[in-house]
């Protein structure tokens, strides 16, 4: 036991550095993914057929293909055709995860928007608000409260899905653990520590999301 503790304390700082990269990727991706998802979600409920079809196509493609493939396309395939678009692994990871999350968040947004009573839109119009003003001031604020629980789940899922970025040589938590294993050959100890750190991250995020949900009245 003392040997394991000594070993853990030696390599824990390196794993925590990798965990910080994982958190950064997940946070950036959920921010941009939420903005993209909201835009696409609005496109799904647009009265214009062009925007509805474009939004459906985006969701169909992204949700119908593996995240790992999307990551490889952005980091390897696109730069092979357009060398000027070569990006660092961190940027590629954030773009791929944001695009992927955006497709799922778009459906969350669509469902939340459509769950708001249409009578509220009609009431807003009767008060002289345009469709855009009614959407911004009345519908979206209420829809956001209903979106928050599934958005929290998406953020937690992104923390775990970000482990795929290790395949493009980005030193996140999992890649850092693999690198330590390559020099120590201590598979059990390192994977155990990596698993515990992932578990602590997702548990902490679950707690914070729950607190935020109750604060904004997501369950009212």
Secondary structure by P-SEA (a helix, b strand, c coil): caaaaaaaaacaaaaaaaaaaaaaaaaaaaaaaaaaaaaaaaaaacccaaaaaaaaaaaaaaaaccaaaaaaaaccccccccccccccaaaaaaaaaaaaaaaaaaaaaaaaaaaccaaaaaaaaaacccaaaaaacccaaaaaaaaaaaaaaaaaaaaaacccccccccccaaaaaaaaaaaccaaaaaaaaaaaaaaaaaaaaaaaaaaaaaaacccc
